[in-house]
Amino acid sequence: EKQPIFLFLGSLAENQISNKGAKALARSLLVNRSLMVLDLRSNSIGPTGAKALAEALKKNQILLSLK
């Protein structure tokens, strides 16, 4: 049986994440059960990616800090 993986802090800063990547992250945030801090600074996320993340954060009750 697989054990759950707990990740409390994640940094994806300076990874050239685009709108497509932000949308994928948004989908992940919808099922997130352990990520509490996420750093997305200095990426290439535009308005559509930011909107997808914002919508996901409305439903995510685990993430406490997004930079």
Sequence and secondary structure as in RCSB ss.txt:
>XXXX:A:sequence
EKQPIFLFLGSLAENQISNKGAKALARSLLVNRSLMVLDLRSNSIGPTGAKALAEALKKNQILLSLK
>XXXX:A:secstr
        EEE TTS   HHHHHHHHHHHHS SS  EEE  SS   HHHHHHHHHHHHH SS  EE 
